[in-house]
Amino acid sequence: MTPQAMAEQLDGREYPFVLDKGEKHFLKQQGLVVVYGASDDLMELDGAIYDEFGCYNGGTVLVDKQGPLDSWETAKDNMDTEEEFQAYFNRKRNAKQIEAIWCKDGIAWQYKTDIPHATFKIMEDGDVYCIGIVFDIKELEAT
């Protein structure tokens, strides 16, 4: 399945946005990642990558096929060896950025990225709550 076809299936669902267990399994099998907002502080990644990132009032995350990278401030406190530092910077060099945009044009969450993707809308009481994205994990392969 393509990101566009998946986005079409997700478009128009209501907040709170929930993927059932079968959908999550299907996304993982297809190598697709769905990115969407939850509450006022979370970027959710579901499917081939399953994680969440705190982004109160918006924020930016670097992501690779292993998932989001910790910020440098967090990562440096959790590394002890030169190899761990090298692995972090190797991942960072190849990672792609996803920016979470909070409350723009009356929409709680939107995303900006250079990763090729398709978009879908999550609705709340007839209004657009979030413009989520769907991308193929292959787009995160090292170049």
Summary of the structure (lengths in Angstrom):
residues: 143
radius of gyration: 15.4
end to end distance: 23.2
largest distance: 52.4
contacts: 409
relative contact order: 0.23
helix: 29%
strand: 42%
